[in-house]
Amino acid sequence: MRLSARVDYALRAAAELSAASGGPVTAEQLARSQAIPGKFLENILTQLRRAGLVRSQRGPVGGYWLARPAAEISLADIIRAVDGPLANVRGERPEDVDYDGAARSLQMVWIALRASERSILESVNLEHLSTGKLPDSVRRLAEDPDAWMS
């Protein structure tokens, strides 16, 4: 699985908003706290706002905050908002890709991969991320020494 810089930055900014406890945080504060390029972050925050995941207010007391409680926003929600579907093959959904001959089973592999990604990314929410209290299932997977090998 390859995660884009856009996804990495979006998740880090959303974690900071979660930790801010609902108060507005400026894009500049978010950019500084996570070393994210400001202009890039502005575009990401716009995408998150359009997806209904963050809210914003302009002005001297303005900034960004989560549109829903952190426990109700999964990592998958953030990824889909800034990068589209969790898994695709050449820009298509796995169920829309056909293979012939010996490669026929690849479609099932891609669908299983997407299901595996979803089982993790939909079970971890921004509250888990910002507090460091990850679900046991995720913690167990990450603590397996084989998980650290590429």
Secondary structure, DSSP 8 states (H G I E B T S, - for coil): ----HHHHHHHHHHHHHHHTTTS-B-HHHHHHHHT--HHHHHHHHHHHHHTTSEEEE-STT-EEEESS-GGG-BHHHHHHHHH-SS--BTTB-GGG----GGGTTHHHHHHHHHHHHHHHHTT-BHHHHHHT---HHHHHHHHSGGGG--
